[in-house]
Amino acid sequence: MKRNEIGRAGEDAALSYLQEMGMTLLARNWRSGHYELDLVMDYGNSIRIVEVKSLDERDGFDPTFNMTPAKCGRIVRAARRYIAANPTRKEIYFDVVTVLFGEATTITYYPAAFYPIYR
């Protein structure tokens, strides 16, 4: 699979996984300027901002290695824009889902994987 195909397939797999957990999709690939959120999910009394990281197992490393502090900062800035456009009183959480494609597809969910740092 090509890189963009892996990304799309990973988002599809992550979305199905989260919906099976009882989450409801609010937005997918939401954009504002140069900012993007992969998935925005409603889950009970919370909104989950979900970053999806997908890799082919032949790449040889854990997809979470791509979650750098700079990447987390961009997600937080995008989430602030999303919330400004879609106000809510629900708690906001930043989750990560990794999807590793190989002989079997492995999906790992990291709830509340990181928190915004206010400056």
Buried (B, 14 or more C-beta within 10 A) or exposed (E): EEEEEBBBBBBBBBBEBBEEEEBEEBBBEBEBEEBEBBBBBBBEEBBBBBBBBBBBEEBEEEBBEBBEEEEBBBBBBBBBBBBEEEEEEEEBBBBBBBBBBEEEBEBBBBBEBBEBEEE
